[in-house]
């Protein structure tokens, strides 16, 4: 698991020409940093008398932000795994017609799987953006900038994941699948962007 | 050094109520991921016959992206250090007038130093955005989405750093310093945003 390894090793390998990790894992990690910041804002609000009224909502918030952080940490890894399956499909023999057909089917299946990982990253990014709004609205005001950073990283992570969805759609020949996924991604992007704008606005207002 | 430690330990500590790391370190790490992706695009272009014409520029690109990555990795740490100095200043005794004056002077000096770290992060983010444009324009087209992700993380990192500059300006009483830094940050943000828009556009065009 990359997240069990050192930061510098991940960055060095990302910077290299090694086939993985790639942009999908990078997006998931950036969004996981955002999720961790939502948890931080919640944890800095827990048990504070000034925020007594919102303690139940804060407890719920930290539970949800830690769940989405765990999901994103898994997706850092998952993105490298589906890349391996896809690379394997491309390397299949293609001498006979039968081999060609088998290889094409394997590529199509692997490409759909490879699409669903950045799609899931984008979905989790949207959740981080939603949670960052709660953190900015009810969390410890001294940590509001961290809610703003979380929203910015969630929105960027979703846009990064969209690029990684787009790559695969060029190879997939199932146009109904492509249309559904691309329209789903556009919806996620517009909601994440709206949330980000609102959270950044609230953050600057609270910073005064 | 945080970057020498495990990813999961950094994220766990970021998520906790521990005073550091905070949003500044988080922004620097997100931008370092972007810088690593520029290096990846360059490294996937090095030695490729199809890109023979741009090998000199690619060599220059990877040198610059690795330098900015190293700077950002240092800034992950630096942000926690200046936070420590500032927290120390706030804890100074303030019983006598002399103590109060000493404490105020220490807070003002530490706050200016604490401002300059996210300011430096924003400057490095702008450089990552500039380099991502070169990567998108001349780098291996098979890795163009990674140039796009780099641009998105650089732009988000600059916006995150701006929030962390803003926090400190509220405490600093030197209005000339505040105006200069805030106007500098606005300039960085508008340039990073323009670059990001252009790189994302080029990326989608090349992805087809």
Interface residues (C-beta under 8 A of the other chain):
Chain A: X2 X3 X4 X5 X6 X7 X8 X10 X11 X12 X14 X15 X16 X17 X22 X23 X26 X27 X29 X30 X32 X33 X34 X35 X36 X37 X39 X40 X43 X44 X46 X65 X66 X69 X73 X145 X146 X148 X149 X152 X153 X155 X156 X159 X160 X163 X164 X166 X167 X170 X200 X203 X204 X207 X208
Chain B: X2 X3 X4 X5 X6 X7 X8 X10 X11 X12 X14 X15 X16 X17 X22 X23 X26 X27 X29 X30 X32 X33 X34 X35 X36 X37 X39 X40 X43 X44 X46 X65 X66 X69 X73 X145 X146 X148 X149 X152 X153 X155 X156 X159 X160 X163 X164 X166 X167 X170 X200 X203 X204 X207 X208
